[in-house]
Amino acid sequence: MAENNPVISKRDQHLERLRKRYPEKQFEDDEEIFGQISDDYDAFEQENSAMKEREKSMSNMFRENPQAAFFLNDMREGKDPVMSLVRRLGIEVKDVMDDPAMQDKIESANKEYLDRVAKSRQLDEEYERNMETTLNKTLPEYQQEHGLSDEEMDAIGAAWIQIIREGIMGILSPETITLMANAINHDTDVANAQEEGEVAGRNSKIVEQLRRSKKGDGIQNLNGRNGTPRQNPDKTKSVFDLAREAD
């Protein structure tokens, strides 16, 4: 008997892709689904535009200096770059290197090269140290301290990678802006909510005290002379007095 394989609609296929890419989101309504699709499309257009600009810049360079294209192609094929210079520019390259008038410029260029190599090695070593600390100490400790699941940590990692990727590409997507804005305003929102709760609690106490003072307990105070109710020597409390007592 042939098996009946369910046919998955294009909508469900795309929804599954979104949930895999953004595991922290549920995508339970069309507003969230199409909003994310729109954000992704905007990010794609920005990346595509940046890529086209780089390609245009490279094309202009190769058109103005065709030898540069040949030289880069030789390097791509693993050929000796020095020999490529000779093949593309002739033996005059050696004459330039030996020209006393060019020695200062050559020395300066070589110093830039050495500094760049040293800086690159330094950054690579620093990156390796920081990444080891992040993966083996910072993330595990944070997960344990805040009681986060592996899925939640994966979502944090995915968001971090997305931010880095956008930074490299020179992009700041609406989703990332919202994420950072929520993080910046989090402490303020929590403080405001706590303050509102405290104010609501004090107001409830004041209302309760006002209600009791108006209602009374229905029993006369007979501690006065000849059974006459004794007058309360305290003046009537204002709302401000009650507020101070509620603190």
Secondary structure by P-SEA (a helix, b strand, c coil): cccbbbbbcaaaaaaaaaaaaccccccccaaaaaaaaaaaaaaaaaaaaaaaaaaaaaaaaaaacaaaaaaaaaaaacccaaaaaaaacccaaaaaaacccaaaaaaaaaaaaaaaaaaaaaaaaaaaaaaaaaaccaaaaaaaaacccaaaaaaaaaaaaaaaaaaaaccccaaaaaaaaaaaaaaaaaaaaaaaaaaaaaaaaaaaaaaaaaacccccccccccccccccccccccaaaaaaaac
